Amino acid sequence: MILLYFFVGGVSLSKVQIKVMDNGSLRVTGEVELIDMDGNVFETKPTFSLCRCGLSSKRPFCDGAHKGKFQACDRAVETP
């Protein structure tokens, strides 16, 4: 799980959580602005999933097309 905090003048504005789902999407919770490389803004909800398998017909959003077809790499392991 990745937690991102945004600060302006030392004050926290919002907290965003990105949860890496096993063999699935990236689950995003929090207020974020999702923009493509051309500057186009995607409409998002307070919680949404991003595709990481490339099979979704709604990219960059997940539509569940990965189920039974996508095998993610092993989880990252912290080294001592």
PyMOL Python script that loads the backbone (N, CA, C, O; Angstrom):
from pymol import cmd

cmd.read_pdbstr("""\
ATOM      1  N   MET A   1       0.844  -1.161   0.000  1.00  0.00           N
ATOM      2  CA  MET A   1       0.000   0.000   0.000  1.00  0.00           C
ATOM      3  C   MET A   1       0.897   1.235   0.000  1.00  0.00           C
ATOM      4  O   MET A   1       1.916   1.283   0.690  1.00  0.00           O
ATOM      5  N   ILE A   2       0.498   2.226  -0.785  1.00  0.00           N
ATOM      6  CA  ILE A   2       1.256   3.462  -0.896  1.00  0.00           C
ATOM      7  C   ILE A   2       0.369   4.586  -0.384  1.00  0.00           C
ATOM      8  O   ILE A   2      -0.769   4.724  -0.833  1.00  0.00           O
ATOM      9  N   LEU A   3       0.861   5.384   0.536  1.00  0.00           N
ATOM     10  CA  LEU A   3       0.125   6.538   1.033  1.00  0.00           C
ATOM     11  C   LEU A   3       0.842   7.788   0.574  1.00  0.00           C
ATOM     12  O   LEU A   3       2.048   7.926   0.775  1.00  0.00           O
ATOM     13  N   LEU A   4       0.116   8.693  -0.035  1.00  0.00           N
ATOM     14  CA  LEU A   4       0.689   9.948  -0.496  1.00  0.00           C
ATOM     15  C   LEU A   4       0.021  11.083   0.260  1.00  0.00           C
ATOM     16  O   LEU A   4      -1.203  11.109   0.384  1.00  0.00           O
ATOM     17  N   TYR A   5       0.807  12.017   0.763  1.00  0.00           N
ATOM     18  CA  TYR A   5       0.280  13.193   1.429  1.00  0.00           C
ATOM     19  C   TYR A   5       0.702  14.412   0.628  1.00  0.00           C
ATOM     20  O   TYR A   5       1.834  14.481   0.149  1.00  0.00           O
ATOM     21  N   PHE A   6      -0.201  15.374   0.480  1.00  0.00           N
ATOM     22  CA  PHE A   6       0.099  16.588  -0.254  1.00  0.00           C
ATOM     23  C   PHE A   6       0.148  17.742   0.728  1.00  0.00           C
ATOM     24  O   PHE A   6      -0.750  17.897   1.555  1.00  0.00           O
ATOM     25  N   PHE A   7       1.197  18.557   0.642  1.00  0.00           N
ATOM     26  CA  PHE A   7       1.414  19.642   1.575  1.00  0.00           C
ATOM     27  C   PHE A   7       1.548  20.975   0.847  1.00  0.00           C
ATOM     28  O   PHE A   7       2.156  21.049  -0.221  1.00  0.00           O
ATOM     29  N   VAL A   8       0.985  22.010   1.422  1.00  0.00           N
ATOM     30  CA  VAL A   8       1.192  23.375   0.975  1.00  0.00           C
ATOM     31  C   VAL A   8       1.506  24.182   2.217  1.00  0.00           C
ATOM     32  O   VAL A   8       0.689  24.253   3.134  1.00  0.00           O
ATOM     33  N   GLY A   9       2.671  24.785   2.256  1.00  0.00           N
ATOM     34  CA  GLY A   9       3.060  25.567   3.431  1.00  0.00           C
ATOM     35  C   GLY A   9       3.108  24.744   4.695  1.00  0.00           C
ATOM     36  O   GLY A   9       2.848  25.270   5.777  1.00  0.00           O
ATOM     37  N   GLY A  10       3.438  23.447   4.590  1.00  0.00           N
ATOM     38  CA  GLY A  10       3.554  22.590   5.757  1.00  0.00           C
ATOM     39  C   GLY A  10       2.231  22.044   6.264  1.00  0.00           C
ATOM     40  O   GLY A  10       2.212  21.344   7.276  1.00  0.00           O
ATOM     41  N   VAL A  11       1.120  22.341   5.592  1.00  0.00           N
ATOM     42  CA  VAL A  11      -0.201  21.874   6.011  1.00  0.00           C
ATOM     43  C   VAL A  11      -0.650  20.766   5.059  1.00  0.00           C
ATOM     44  O   VAL A  11      -0.604  20.937   3.841  1.00  0.00           O
ATOM     45  N   SER A  12      -1.080  19.642   5.605  1.00  0.00           N
ATOM     46  CA  SER A  12      -1.553  18.525   4.798  1.00  0.00           C
ATOM     47  C   SER A  12      -2.893  18.869   4.153  1.00  0.00           C
ATOM     48  O   SER A  12      -3.836  19.256   4.844  1.00  0.00           O
ATOM     49  N   LEU A  13      -2.978  18.728   2.825  1.00  0.00           N
ATOM     50  CA  LEU A  13      -4.221  19.016   2.116  1.00  0.00           C
ATOM     51  C   LEU A  13      -5.114  17.787   2.020  1.00  0.00           C
ATOM     52  O   LEU A  13      -6.320  17.868   2.255  1.00  0.00           O
ATOM     53  N   SER A  14      -4.523  16.653   1.676  1.00  0.00           N
ATOM     54  CA  SER A  14      -5.321  15.444   1.531  1.00  0.00           C
ATOM     55  C   SER A  14      -4.422  14.219   1.600  1.00  0.00           C
ATOM     56  O   SER A  14      -3.203  14.314   1.457  1.00  0.00           O
ATOM     57  N   LYS A  15      -5.039  13.086   1.818  1.00  0.00           N
ATOM     58  CA  LYS A  15      -4.319  11.824   1.855  1.00  0.00           C
ATOM     59  C   LYS A  15      -4.865  10.963   0.733  1.00  0.00           C
ATOM     60  O   LYS A  15      -6.077  10.816   0.580  1.00  0.00           O
ATOM     61  N   VAL A  16      -3.961  10.396  -0.050  1.00  0.00           N
ATOM     62  CA  VAL A  16      -4.348   9.503  -1.133  1.00  0.00           C
ATOM     63  C   VAL A  16      -3.759   8.135  -0.824  1.00  0.00           C
ATOM     64  O   VAL A  16      -2.599   8.028  -0.426  1.00  0.00           O
ATOM     65  N   GLN A  17      -4.561   7.088  -1.007  1.00  0.00           N
ATOM     66  CA  GLN A  17      -4.090   5.730  -0.774  1.00  0.00           C
ATOM     67  C   GLN A  17      -4.146   4.971  -2.096  1.00  0.00           C
ATOM     68  O   GLN A  17      -5.165   4.982  -2.786  1.00  0.00           O
ATOM     69  N   ILE A  18      -3.039   4.310  -2.443  1.00  0.00           N
ATOM     70  CA  ILE A  18      -2.989   3.456  -3.627  1.00  0.00           C
ATOM     71  C   ILE A  18      -2.675   2.052  -3.137  1.00  0.00           C
ATOM     72  O   ILE A  18      -1.605   1.799  -2.583  1.00  0.00           O
ATOM     73  N   LYS A  19      -3.614   1.147  -3.347  1.00  0.00           N
ATOM     74  CA  LYS A  19      -3.458  -0.225  -2.874  1.00  0.00           C
ATOM     75  C   LYS A  19      -3.218  -1.132  -4.073  1.00  0.00           C
ATOM     76  O   LYS A  19      -4.034  -1.176  -4.994  1.00  0.00           O
ATOM     77  N   VAL A  20      -2.106  -1.850  -4.066  1.00  0.00           N
ATOM     78  CA  VAL A  20      -1.768  -2.778  -5.136  1.00  0.00           C
ATOM     79  C   VAL A  20      -2.485  -4.090  -4.844  1.00  0.00           C
ATOM     80  O   VAL A  20      -2.178  -4.777  -3.870  1.00  0.00           O
ATOM     81  N   MET A  21      -3.437  -4.424  -5.697  1.00  0.00           N
ATOM     82  CA  MET A  21      -4.225  -5.636  -5.505  1.00  0.00           C
ATOM     83  C   MET A  21      -3.475  -6.815  -6.112  1.00  0.00           C
ATOM     84  O   MET A  21      -2.938  -6.704  -7.214  1.00  0.00           O
ATOM     85  N   ASP A  22      -3.431  -7.945  -5.403  1.00  0.00           N
ATOM     86  CA  ASP A  22      -2.768  -9.140  -5.927  1.00  0.00           C
ATOM     87  C   ASP A  22      -3.428  -9.550  -7.246  1.00  0.00           C
ATOM     88  O   ASP A  22      -4.644  -9.734  -7.308  1.00  0.00           O
ATOM     89  N   ASN A  23      -2.624  -9.690  -8.287  1.00  0.00           N
ATOM     90  CA  ASN A  23      -3.107 -10.095  -9.617  1.00  0.00           C
ATOM     91  C   ASN A  23      -4.273  -9.247 -10.107  1.00  0.00           C
ATOM     92  O   ASN A  23      -5.162  -9.736 -10.804  1.00  0.00           O
ATOM     93  N   GLY A  24      -4.258  -7.976  -9.736  1.00  0.00           N
ATOM     94  CA  GLY A  24      -5.351  -7.095 -10.136  1.00  0.00           C
ATOM     95  C   GLY A  24      -4.915  -5.657 -10.298  1.00  0.00           C
ATOM     96  O   GLY A  24      -3.768  -5.364 -10.633  1.00  0.00           O
ATOM     97  N   SER A  25      -5.840  -4.788 -10.057  1.00  0.00           N
ATOM     98  CA  SER A  25      -5.690  -3.369 -10.328  1.00  0.00           C
ATOM     99  C   SER A  25      -4.927  -2.619  -9.235  1.00  0.00           C
ATOM    100  O   SER A  25      -4.503  -3.190  -8.230  1.00  0.00           O
ATOM    101  N   LEU A  26      -4.772  -1.327  -9.473  1.00  0.00           N
ATOM    102  CA  LEU A  26      -4.293  -0.390  -8.457  1.00  0.00           C
ATOM    103  C   LEU A  26      -5.540   0.330  -7.953  1.00  0.00           C
ATOM    104  O   LEU A  26      -6.188   1.047  -8.716  1.00  0.00           O
ATOM    105  N   ARG A  27      -5.878   0.152  -6.696  1.00  0.00           N
ATOM    106  CA  ARG A  27      -7.083   0.740  -6.106  1.00  0.00           C
ATOM    107  C   ARG A  27      -6.711   2.085  -5.506  1.00  0.00           C
ATOM    108  O   ARG A  27      -5.904   2.144  -4.578  1.00  0.00           O
ATOM    109  N   VAL A  28      -7.287   3.168  -6.021  1.00  0.00           N
ATOM    110  CA  VAL A  28      -6.965   4.532  -5.604  1.00  0.00           C
ATOM    111  C   VAL A  28      -8.114   5.081  -4.774  1.00  0.00           C
ATOM    112  O   VAL A  28      -9.266   5.056  -5.207  1.00  0.00           O
ATOM    113  N   THR A  29      -7.802   5.576  -3.583  1.00  0.00           N
ATOM    114  CA  THR A  29      -8.794   6.182  -2.706  1.00  0.00           C
ATOM    115  C   THR A  29      -8.298   7.558  -2.297  1.00  0.00           C
ATOM    116  O   THR A  29      -7.173   7.708  -1.822  1.00  0.00           O
ATOM    117  N   GLY A  30      -9.133   8.547  -2.484  1.00  0.00           N
ATOM    118  CA  GLY A  30      -8.769   9.914  -2.144  1.00  0.00           C
ATOM    119  C   GLY A  30      -9.025  10.837  -3.311  1.00  0.00           C
ATOM    120  O   GLY A  30      -9.326  10.398  -4.421  1.00  0.00           O
ATOM    121  N   GLU A  31      -8.902  12.110  -3.045  1.00  0.00           N
ATOM    122  CA  GLU A  31      -9.158  13.102  -4.078  1.00  0.00           C
ATOM    123  C   GLU A  31      -7.897  13.312  -4.910  1.00  0.00           C
ATOM    124  O   GLU A  31      -6.907  13.865  -4.432  1.00  0.00           O
ATOM    125  N   VAL A  32      -7.950  12.864  -6.160  1.00  0.00           N
ATOM    126  CA  VAL A  32      -6.808  13.011  -7.063  1.00  0.00           C
ATOM    127  C   VAL A  32      -7.288  13.542  -8.408  1.00  0.00           C
ATOM    128  O   VAL A  32      -8.465  13.437  -8.755  1.00  0.00           O
ATOM    129  N   GLU A  33      -6.354  14.110  -9.150  1.00  0.00           N
ATOM    130  CA  GLU A  33      -6.628  14.511 -10.523  1.00  0.00           C
ATOM    131  C   GLU A  33      -5.828  13.587 -11.420  1.00  0.00           C
ATOM    132  O   GLU A  33      -4.602  13.532 -11.321  1.00  0.00           O
ATOM    133  N   LEU A  34      -6.506  12.863 -12.290  1.00  0.00           N
ATOM    134  CA  LEU A  34      -5.881  11.911 -13.186  1.00  0.00           C
ATOM    135  C   LEU A  34      -5.823  12.536 -14.576  1.00  0.00           C
ATOM    136  O   LEU A  34      -6.853  12.860 -15.166  1.00  0.00           O
ATOM    137  N   ILE A  35      -4.599  12.702 -15.092  1.00  0.00           N
ATOM    138  CA  ILE A  35      -4.381  13.415 -16.347  1.00  0.00           C
ATOM    139  C   ILE A  35      -3.510  12.566 -17.258  1.00  0.00           C
ATOM    140  O   ILE A  35      -2.543  11.955 -16.804  1.00  0.00           O
ATOM    141  N   ASP A  36      -3.853  12.525 -18.561  1.00  0.00           N
ATOM    142  CA  ASP A  36      -2.998  11.805 -19.505  1.00  0.00           C
ATOM    143  C   ASP A  36      -1.845  12.714 -19.950  1.00  0.00           C
ATOM    144  O   ASP A  36      -1.784  13.880 -19.561  1.00  0.00           O
ATOM    145  N   MET A  37      -0.939  12.175 -20.764  1.00  0.00           N
ATOM    146  CA  MET A  37       0.263  12.926 -21.127  1.00  0.00           C
ATOM    147  C   MET A  37      -0.026  14.131 -22.014  1.00  0.00           C
ATOM    148  O   MET A  37       0.843  14.984 -22.191  1.00  0.00           O
ATOM    149  N   ASP A  38      -1.242  14.217 -22.579  1.00  0.00           N
ATOM    150  CA  ASP A  38      -1.628  15.371 -23.395  1.00  0.00           C
ATOM    151  C   ASP A  38      -2.363  16.435 -22.582  1.00  0.00           C
ATOM    152  O   ASP A  38      -2.776  17.462 -23.120  1.00  0.00           O
ATOM    153  N   GLY A  39      -2.524  16.181 -21.277  1.00  0.00           N
ATOM    154  CA  GLY A  39      -3.190  17.138 -20.404  1.00  0.00           C
ATOM    155  C   GLY A  39      -4.687  16.945 -20.278  1.00  0.00           C
ATOM    156  O   GLY A  39      -5.358  17.751 -19.633  1.00  0.00           O
ATOM    157  N   ASN A  40      -5.229  15.895 -20.880  1.00  0.00           N
ATOM    158  CA  ASN A  40      -6.658  15.607 -20.767  1.00  0.00           C
ATOM    159  C   ASN A  40      -6.963  15.030 -19.393  1.00  0.00           C
ATOM    160  O   ASN A  40      -6.277  14.120 -18.926  1.00  0.00           O
ATOM    161  N   VAL A  41      -7.993  15.561 -18.749  1.00  0.00           N
ATOM    162  CA  VAL A  41      -8.365  15.144 -17.394  1.00  0.00           C
ATOM    163  C   VAL A  41      -9.435  14.058 -17.468  1.00  0.00           C
ATOM    164  O   VAL A  41     -10.426  14.200 -18.185  1.00  0.00           O
ATOM    165  N   PHE A  42      -9.224  12.965 -16.716  1.00  0.00           N
ATOM    166  CA  PHE A  42     -10.210  11.897 -16.601  1.00  0.00           C
ATOM    167  C   PHE A  42     -11.098  12.192 -15.401  1.00  0.00           C
ATOM    168  O   PHE A  42     -10.606  12.592 -14.345  1.00  0.00           O
ATOM    169  N   GLU A  43     -12.397  11.997 -15.557  1.00  0.00           N
ATOM    170  CA  GLU A  43     -13.313  12.148 -14.435  1.00  0.00           C
ATOM    171  C   GLU A  43     -13.152  10.938 -13.517  1.00  0.00           C
ATOM    172  O   GLU A  43     -13.207   9.797 -13.977  1.00  0.00           O
ATOM    173  N   THR A  44     -12.956  11.180 -12.239  1.00  0.00           N
ATOM    174  CA  THR A  44     -12.768  10.097 -11.275  1.00  0.00           C
ATOM    175  C   THR A  44     -13.781  10.214 -10.143  1.00  0.00           C
ATOM    176  O   THR A  44     -14.400  11.258  -9.936  1.00  0.00           O
ATOM    177  N   LYS A  45     -13.926   9.120  -9.424  1.00  0.00           N
ATOM    178  CA  LYS A  45     -14.763   9.062  -8.228  1.00  0.00           C
ATOM    179  C   LYS A  45     -13.825   9.071  -7.022  1.00  0.00           C
ATOM    180  O   LYS A  45     -12.609   8.990  -7.198  1.00  0.00           O
ATOM    181  N   PRO A  46     -14.355   9.167  -5.805  1.00  0.00           N
ATOM    182  CA  PRO A  46     -13.489   9.151  -4.620  1.00  0.00           C
ATOM    183  C   PRO A  46     -12.668   7.868  -4.499  1.00  0.00           C
ATOM    184  O   PRO A  46     -11.595   7.882  -3.896  1.00  0.00           O
ATOM    185  N   THR A  47     -13.155   6.758  -5.062  1.00  0.00           N
ATOM    186  CA  THR A  47     -12.421   5.494  -5.094  1.00  0.00           C
ATOM    187  C   THR A  47     -12.579   4.903  -6.491  1.00  0.00           C
ATOM    188  O   THR A  47     -13.691   4.784  -7.005  1.00  0.00           O
ATOM    189  N   PHE A  48     -11.446   4.533  -7.099  1.00  0.00           N
ATOM    190  CA  PHE A  48     -11.488   3.927  -8.430  1.00  0.00           C
ATOM    191  C   PHE A  48     -10.288   3.010  -8.600  1.00  0.00           C
ATOM    192  O   PHE A  48      -9.349   3.049  -7.805  1.00  0.00           O
ATOM    193  N   SER A  49     -10.323   2.187  -9.638  1.00  0.00           N
ATOM    194  CA  SER A  49      -9.234   1.239  -9.895  1.00  0.00           C
ATOM    195  C   SER A  49      -8.597   1.531 -11.241  1.00  0.00           C
ATOM    196  O   SER A  49      -9.285   1.792 -12.228  1.00  0.00           O
ATOM    197  N   LEU A  50      -7.266   1.482 -11.265  1.00  0.00           N
ATOM    198  CA  LEU A  50      -6.503   1.656 -12.493  1.00  0.00           C
ATOM    199  C   LEU A  50      -6.031   0.298 -12.990  1.00  0.00           C
ATOM    200  O   LEU A  50      -5.579  -0.538 -12.207  1.00  0.00           O
ATOM    201  N   CYS A  51      -6.139   0.086 -14.299  1.00  0.00           N
ATOM    202  CA  CYS A  51      -5.700  -1.160 -14.927  1.00  0.00           C
ATOM    203  C   CYS A  51      -4.181  -1.257 -14.881  1.00  0.00           C
ATOM    204  O   CYS A  51      -3.486  -0.267 -15.108  1.00  0.00           O
ATOM    205  N   ARG A  52      -3.669  -2.437 -14.593  1.00  0.00           N
ATOM    206  CA  ARG A  52      -2.234  -2.657 -14.708  1.00  0.00           C
ATOM    207  C   ARG A  52      -1.906  -3.892 -15.534  1.00  0.00           C
ATOM    208  O   ARG A  52      -0.742  -4.275 -15.654  1.00  0.00           O
ATOM    209  N   CYS A  53      -2.948  -4.525 -16.112  1.00  0.00           N
ATOM    210  CA  CYS A  53      -2.705  -5.703 -16.944  1.00  0.00           C
ATOM    211  C   CYS A  53      -2.735  -5.373 -18.431  1.00  0.00           C
ATOM    212  O   CYS A  53      -2.196  -6.127 -19.241  1.00  0.00           O
ATOM    213  N   GLY A  54      -3.362  -4.250 -18.803  1.00  0.00           N
ATOM    214  CA  GLY A  54      -3.464  -3.856 -20.196  1.00  0.00           C
ATOM    215  C   GLY A  54      -4.630  -4.469 -20.935  1.00  0.00           C
ATOM    216  O   GLY A  54      -4.771  -4.236 -22.135  1.00  0.00           O
ATOM    217  N   LEU A  55      -5.481  -5.247 -20.268  1.00  0.00           N
ATOM    218  CA  LEU A  55      -6.592  -5.925 -20.923  1.00  0.00           C
ATOM    219  C   LEU A  55      -7.911  -5.149 -20.862  1.00  0.00           C
ATOM    220  O   LEU A  55      -8.850  -5.487 -21.583  1.00  0.00           O
ATOM    221  N   SER A  56      -8.000  -4.133 -20.028  1.00  0.00           N
ATOM    222  CA  SER A  56      -9.249  -3.394 -19.836  1.00  0.00           C
ATOM    223  C   SER A  56      -9.653  -2.640 -21.103  1.00  0.00           C
ATOM    224  O   SER A  56      -8.808  -2.076 -21.799  1.00  0.00           O
ATOM    225  N   SER A  57     -10.948  -2.639 -21.392  1.00  0.00           N
ATOM    226  CA  SER A  57     -11.464  -1.848 -22.509  1.00  0.00           C
ATOM    227  C   SER A  57     -11.774  -0.421 -22.066  1.00  0.00           C
ATOM    228  O   SER A  57     -12.179   0.410 -22.880  1.00  0.00           O
ATOM    229  N   LYS A  58     -11.585  -0.134 -20.771  1.00  0.00           N
ATOM    230  CA  LYS A  58     -11.849   1.197 -20.216  1.00  0.00           C
ATOM    231  C   LYS A  58     -10.576   1.853 -19.695  1.00  0.00           C
ATOM    232  O   LYS A  58     -10.638   2.711 -18.815  1.00  0.00           O
ATOM    233  N   ARG A  59      -9.406   1.452 -20.237  1.00  0.00           N
ATOM    234  CA  ARG A  59      -8.142   2.015 -19.765  1.00  0.00           C
ATOM    235  C   ARG A  59      -8.190   3.540 -19.774  1.00  0.00           C
ATOM    236  O   ARG A  59      -8.715   4.126 -20.720  1.00  0.00           O
ATOM    237  N   PRO A  60      -7.660   4.190 -18.755  1.00  0.00           N
ATOM    238  CA  PRO A  60      -6.749   3.649 -17.760  1.00  0.00           C
ATOM    239  C   PRO A  60      -7.454   2.963 -16.591  1.00  0.00           C
ATOM    240  O   PRO A  60      -6.797   2.505 -15.656  1.00  0.00           O
ATOM    241  N   PHE A  61      -8.786   2.888 -16.638  1.00  0.00           N
ATOM    242  CA  PHE A  61      -9.531   2.286 -15.537  1.00  0.00           C
ATOM    243  C   PHE A  61      -9.656   0.774 -15.722  1.00  0.00           C
ATOM    244  O   PHE A  61      -9.639   0.267 -16.844  1.00  0.00           O
ATOM    245  N   CYS A  62      -9.781   0.079 -14.620  1.00  0.00           N
ATOM    246  CA  CYS A  62      -9.934  -1.377 -14.623  1.00  0.00           C
ATOM    247  C   CYS A  62     -11.396  -1.739 -14.874  1.00  0.00           C
ATOM    248  O   CYS A  62     -12.301  -1.127 -14.307  1.00  0.00           O
ATOM    249  N   ASP A  63     -11.620  -2.747 -15.736  1.00  0.00           N
ATOM    250  CA  ASP A  63     -12.977  -3.248 -15.945  1.00  0.00           C
ATOM    251  C   ASP A  63     -13.117  -4.715 -15.523  1.00  0.00           C
ATOM    252  O   ASP A  63     -14.138  -5.348 -15.792  1.00  0.00           O
ATOM    253  N   GLY A  64     -12.087  -5.249 -14.863  1.00  0.00           N
ATOM    254  CA  GLY A  64     -12.129  -6.625 -14.377  1.00  0.00           C
ATOM    255  C   GLY A  64     -11.682  -7.655 -15.403  1.00  0.00           C
ATOM    256  O   GLY A  64     -11.747  -8.854 -15.131  1.00  0.00           O
ATOM    257  N   ALA A  65     -11.225  -7.217 -16.585  1.00  0.00           N
ATOM    258  CA  ALA A  65     -10.810  -8.143 -17.645  1.00  0.00           C
ATOM    259  C   ALA A  65      -9.615  -9.003 -17.242  1.00  0.00           C
ATOM    260  O   ALA A  65      -9.349 -10.022 -17.879  1.00  0.00           O
ATOM    261  N   HIS A  66      -8.898  -8.613 -16.202  1.00  0.00           N
ATOM    262  CA  HIS A  66      -7.703  -9.341 -15.759  1.00  0.00           C
ATOM    263  C   HIS A  66      -8.026 -10.673 -15.076  1.00  0.00           C
ATOM    264  O   HIS A  66      -7.170 -11.554 -14.995  1.00  0.00           O
ATOM    265  N   LYS A  67      -9.233 -10.815 -14.596  1.00  0.00           N
ATOM    266  CA  LYS A  67      -9.582 -11.986 -13.773  1.00  0.00           C
ATOM    267  C   LYS A  67      -9.289 -13.290 -14.503  1.00  0.00           C
ATOM    268  O   LYS A  67      -9.849 -13.568 -15.563  1.00  0.00           O
ATOM    269  N   GLY A  68      -8.403 -14.081 -13.915  1.00  0.00           N
ATOM    270  CA  GLY A  68      -8.018 -15.371 -14.462  1.00  0.00           C
ATOM    271  C   GLY A  68      -7.020 -15.298 -15.601  1.00  0.00           C
ATOM    272  O   GLY A  68      -6.610 -16.329 -16.135  1.00  0.00           O
ATOM    273  N   LYS A  69      -6.620 -14.078 -15.982  1.00  0.00           N
ATOM    274  CA  LYS A  69      -5.721 -13.911 -17.125  1.00  0.00           C
ATOM    275  C   LYS A  69      -4.427 -13.180 -16.795  1.00  0.00           C
ATOM    276  O   LYS A  69      -3.488 -13.199 -17.591  1.00  0.00           O
ATOM    277  N   PHE A  70      -4.364 -12.539 -15.641  1.00  0.00           N
ATOM    278  CA  PHE A  70      -3.217 -11.693 -15.296  1.00  0.00           C
ATOM    279  C   PHE A  70      -2.518 -12.233 -14.063  1.00  0.00           C
ATOM    280  O   PHE A  70      -3.146 -12.437 -13.024  1.00  0.00           O
ATOM    281  N   GLN A  71      -1.225 -12.464 -14.176  1.00  0.00           N
ATOM    282  CA  GLN A  71      -0.408 -12.912 -13.054  1.00  0.00           C
ATOM    283  C   GLN A  71       0.625 -11.829 -12.774  1.00  0.00           C
ATOM    284  O   GLN A  71       1.542 -11.622 -13.569  1.00  0.00           O
ATOM    285  N   ALA A  72       0.481 -11.145 -11.660  1.00  0.00           N
ATOM    286  CA  ALA A  72       1.416 -10.090 -11.295  1.00  0.00           C
ATOM    287  C   ALA A  72       2.731 -10.697 -10.812  1.00  0.00           C
ATOM    288  O   ALA A  72       2.801 -11.871 -10.447  1.00  0.00           O
ATOM    289  N   CYS A  73       3.758  -9.873 -10.820  1.00  0.00           N
ATOM    290  CA  CYS A  73       5.039 -10.274 -10.253  1.00  0.00           C
ATOM    291  C   CYS A  73       4.851 -10.503  -8.756  1.00  0.00           C
ATOM    292  O   CYS A  73       3.875 -10.040  -8.166  1.00  0.00           O
ATOM    293  N   ASP A  74       5.781 -11.210  -8.159  1.00  0.00           N
ATOM    294  CA  ASP A  74       5.740 -11.395  -6.710  1.00  0.00           C
ATOM    295  C   ASP A  74       5.791 -10.044  -6.029  1.00  0.00           C
ATOM    296  O   ASP A  74       6.309  -9.071  -6.577  1.00  0.00           O
ATOM    297  N   ARG A  75       5.252 -10.000  -4.839  1.00  0.00           N
ATOM    298  CA  ARG A  75       5.301  -8.754  -4.058  1.00  0.00           C
ATOM    299  C   ARG A  75       6.736  -8.386  -3.769  1.00  0.00           C
ATOM    300  O   ARG A  75       7.602  -9.248  -3.623  1.00  0.00           O
ATOM    301  N   ALA A  76       6.971  -7.100  -3.689  1.00  0.00           N
ATOM    302  CA  ALA A  76       8.303  -6.608  -3.345  1.00  0.00           C
ATOM    303  C   ALA A  76       8.611  -7.009  -1.902  1.00  0.00           C
ATOM    304  O   ALA A  76       7.744  -6.927  -1.031  1.00  0.00           O
ATOM    305  N   VAL A  77       9.809  -7.427  -1.662  1.00  0.00           N
ATOM    306  CA  VAL A  77      10.231  -7.826  -0.322  1.00  0.00           C
ATOM    307  C   VAL A  77      11.305  -6.855   0.138  1.00  0.00           C
ATOM    308  O   VAL A  77      12.278  -6.605  -0.573  1.00  0.00           O
ATOM    309  N   GLU A  78      11.117  -6.311   1.335  1.00  0.00           N
ATOM    310  CA  GLU A  78      12.122  -5.401   1.872  1.00  0.00           C
ATOM    311  C   GLU A  78      13.369  -6.184   2.247  1.00  0.00           C
ATOM    312  O   GLU A  78      13.289  -7.250   2.858  1.00  0.00           O
ATOM    313  N   THR A  79      14.517  -5.646   1.874  1.00  0.00           N
ATOM    314  CA  THR A  79      15.766  -6.287   2.264  1.00  0.00           C
ATOM    315  C   THR A  79      16.267  -5.679   3.555  1.00  0.00           C
ATOM    316  O   THR A  79      16.170  -4.469   3.759  1.00  0.00           O
ATOM    317  N   PRO A  80      16.799  -6.510   4.422  1.00  0.00           N
ATOM    318  CA  PRO A  80      17.255  -5.995   5.725  1.00  0.00           C
ATOM    319  C   PRO A  80      18.443  -5.073   5.593  1.00  0.00           C
ATOM    320  O   PRO A  80      18.941  -4.560   6.595  1.00  0.00           O
TER     321      PRO A  80
END
""", "prot")
cmd.dss("prot")
cmd.show_as("cartoon", "prot")
cmd.util.cbc("prot")
cmd.orient("prot")
